[in-house]
Amino acid sequence: MEKANTDFLMNMTKDFLEGKIDLVTYTMDFPHEVETRYENLLHEDKIMAELIYNCLIEDGIHLYDKMPEEDFKQELEEQYRYLRRIYEIRFV
């Protein structure tokens, strides 16, 4: 199953959590990447597409200006770990 867009977004989030991408870049670029890739994400796996949007955009990036950076990163990491478990069930 093709999952290049899902992989890209999951890797982008992982890179942010590991400090390879800074907060400003991630919070500006990630929503754009999701929007640009969303149709392809739906074709790859509709459930993962919706979960990426809900967990990493709605319950993730939309919180960055509502809490300290450390808390935001911790919340995003929890969302990422949740998605990673689902990803492994669906694709691995």
Residue pairs with C-beta under 8 A, 6 or more apart in sequence:
1 44
1 45
1 91
2 43
2 44
3 44
3 45
3 91
4 40
4 44
5 37
5 40
5 41
5 44
6 41
6 44
6 45
6 48
6 49
6 52
6 87
6 91
8 33
8 37
9 30
9 33
9 34
9 37
9 41
9 52
9 56
10 52
10 80
10 83
10 84
10 87
12 21
12 26
12 29
12 30
12 33
13 26
13 30
13 56
13 76
13 80
14 80
15 21
16 22
16 23
16 26
16 30
16 73
16 76
17 73
17 76
17 77
17 80
21 29
23 64
23 69
23 72
23 73
26 61
27 61
27 64
30 56
30 57
30 61
31 57
31 61
34 41
34 52
34 53
34 56
34 57
38 49
38 53
41 48
41 49
41 52
42 49
45 90
45 91
47 86
47 90
48 83
48 86
48 87
48 90
51 83
51 86
52 83
55 79
55 80
55 82
55 83
56 76
56 79
56 80
56 83
59 75
59 79
60 75
60 76
60 79
61 76
63 72
63 75
64 72
67 75
